């Protein structure tokens, strides 16, 4: 799930059993490759480096040690509109 907040785009997902963390990725409008944003241990992330009225696409992959799960190559799209 993704949503607009006053501080950026908030991404939330379900926990994966055995995951030690989650890697968050973003693609901006017109981009063809994913940009790694960071790794978190929680199931939520706020991307604060966004521009009002721009479109962004997000995806998350679970991590456990040096293993990384697959991910949704389409991701979820949102137009950031500051609240």
C-alpha positions, 0 to 999 in steps of 0.5 A: 500500500502506498499513500501521500503524507505531508512528509513524502510517500509512505509505503507499507507491506505485509511481513515475510516470515524469516525476513531480517529486513526489506529493501525498498526501491523506486522508479521515477516517471520515465525511468527504466531502472530501479533506484535502491532507497534503503533497507529497513527492518520494519514494514513501512518506509517513507520516501521524503525525497519526492517532488510534488505532482510527480509520479513514482513507482515503488517495490520492496523485496525481503532480505535474509542475510545475503538472500534477497527475494524476488519482487514485483517488477511492475511495483505500485504507482502513485502521484505525489500530492503533498497533503 
